[in-house]
Amino acid sequence: MRHFPVMLDACVDALVQQPDGCYVDGTVGGGGHTEAILRRLSSDGSLIGFDRDEEAIVRVQKRLGSEARLSLIHSNFANMAAMLDVRGVEAVDGLFLDLGVSSFQLDEAERGFSFQSKGPLDMRMDQSEGLTAQEWIAQTDETEMANVIYTFGEERAARRIARAIRERRLERPFETTDDLAALVERVKGGRRGARTHPATLTFQAIRMVINRELESIESVLNEMLKRIRVGGRLVVLTFHSLEDRLVKQFFARHTPREVSLQEGGVRIEGERPFVRWISKKPMCADEEELKINPRSRSAKLRVVTVEG
Ligand SMILES: C[S@@+](CC[C@H](N)C(=O)[O-])C[C@H]1O[C@@H](n2cnc3c(N)ncnc32)[C@H](O)[C@@H]1O
């Protein structure tokens, strides 16, 4: 299945303020937003695209490789600032992040992200590093496993699921996605007419922890805010409440606040560089998009302008 870029126009409108500027797309994926950003740039503009999934970089290189304004980099966006240093890029006009997994990753059984099709329990976005889901499940103790499934999956049955995983792995290791999905489904008492598969939240939690997703977001925001020129934009599309909370709190810390002083006057508080919200409330997909792309249901778009 192809990947439908979520809230495409809203993202590009929010990001590109200078058609001849230099922009970064931290999550190239299927290249949908990448391509739309390029269309909005003038012949003097440029775009640097990152993805930690090598297959994504290779695929987009094939499709857009002849585009001279685009450079593609296979790397975790947590290392973006260092990668830009190597290329002599000190400042950019905006950064775009479209977090989570792409349809390409979900659809390819071999990558192990999906409970819909049988594949090895891998779930690494970058297959050249880190523990696979199979290794994580084999090594992690029951309490930690329950905490991860509860925190990152917001799964109420986390304790029961972790206990069942520990008991089952004593007999036989988990090797495939369908094996884990079936166990979670059993623990939760079947599908009970739910719209989503009972293993959705457990898979999401394991994916988030083995890919250290929240840590990477925190790093890229911290490192890149200093590199966005005054007037430039930070545009972040999230699909998970913990991601959204992290982004919202980060922007809030960098929003200047006036504090009244006892002796009169005001003091401006907040972490520098300062940012200004484009709209305090996150933007969401409209009815039309919700109908054609179910993935857009949980999307929240947050945008700030850098004030310096
Ligand atoms: C939702 S998809 C992006 C889709 C893309 N905007 C499009 O229109 O096709 C998210 C992509 O971000 C990548 N990704 C997630 N976390 C990353 C990180 N820390 N560093 C680099 N890439 C990351 C994933 O590998 C995936 O390809």
The ligand as an SDF file (V2000), in Angstrom:
LIG
                    3D

 27 29  0  0  0  0  0  0  0  0999 V2000
    5.3040    8.6120    9.2120 C   0  0  0  0  0  0  0  0  0  0  0  0
    6.7170    8.2180    8.3370 S   0  0  0  0  0  0  0  0  0  0  0  0
    7.0570    9.6420    7.3800 C   0  0  0  0  0  0  0  0  0  0  0  0
    6.2330    9.7090    6.1330 C   0  0  0  0  0  0  0  0  0  0  0  0
    6.6020   10.8200    5.1710 C   0  0  0  0  0  0  0  0  0  0  0  0
    6.3820   12.1270    5.7150 N   0  0  0  0  0  0  0  0  0  0  0  0
    5.8660   10.6630    3.8690 C   0  0  0  0  0  0  0  0  0  0  0  0
    5.1580   11.5830    3.4640 O   0  0  0  0  0  0  0  0  0  0  0  0
    6.0010    9.6160    3.2310 O   0  0  0  0  0  0  0  0  0  0  0  0
    7.9450    8.3090    9.5430 C   0  0  0  0  0  0  0  0  0  0  0  0
    9.3490    8.0070    9.0600 C   0  0  0  0  0  0  0  0  0  0  0  0
   10.2360    8.5420   10.0220 O   0  0  0  0  0  0  0  0  0  0  0  0
   11.2850    7.6640   10.2190 C   0  0  0  0  0  0  0  0  0  0  0  0
   11.7860    7.9130   11.5600 N   0  0  0  0  0  0  0  0  0  0  0  0
   11.1470    7.7020   12.7270 C   0  0  0  0  0  0  0  0  0  0  0  0
   11.9400    8.0450   13.7550 N   0  0  0  0  0  0  0  0  0  0  0  0
   13.1020    8.4920   13.2160 C   0  0  0  0  0  0  0  0  0  0  0  0
   14.3160    8.9940   13.7730 C   0  0  0  0  0  0  0  0  0  0  0  0
   14.5190    9.0470   15.0800 N   0  0  0  0  0  0  0  0  0  0  0  0
   15.2750    9.3940   12.9230 N   0  0  0  0  0  0  0  0  0  0  0  0
   15.1000    9.3250   11.5620 C   0  0  0  0  0  0  0  0  0  0  0  0
   13.9930    8.8350   10.9990 N   0  0  0  0  0  0  0  0  0  0  0  0
   12.9980    8.4310   11.8140 C   0  0  0  0  0  0  0  0  0  0  0  0
   10.6990    6.2910   10.0330 C   0  0  0  0  0  0  0  0  0  0  0  0
   11.7110    5.3790    9.6600 O   0  0  0  0  0  0  0  0  0  0  0  0
    9.6690    6.5220    8.9340 C   0  0  0  0  0  0  0  0  0  0  0  0
   10.1970    6.2560    7.6740 O   0  0  0  0  0  0  0  0  0  0  0  0
  1  2  1  0
  2  3  1  0
  2 10  1  0
  3  4  1  0
  4  5  1  0
  5  6  1  0
  5  7  1  0
  7  8  2  0
  7  9  1  0
 10 11  1  0
 11 12  1  0
 11 26  1  0
 12 13  1  0
 13 14  1  0
 13 24  1  0
 14 15  1  0
 14 23  1  0
 15 16  2  0
 16 17  1  0
 17 18  1  0
 17 23  2  0
 18 19  1  0
 18 20  2  0
 20 21  1  0
 21 22  2  0
 22 23  1  0
 24 25  1  0
 24 26  1  0
 26 27  1  0
M  CHG  2   2   1   9  -1
M  END
$$$$
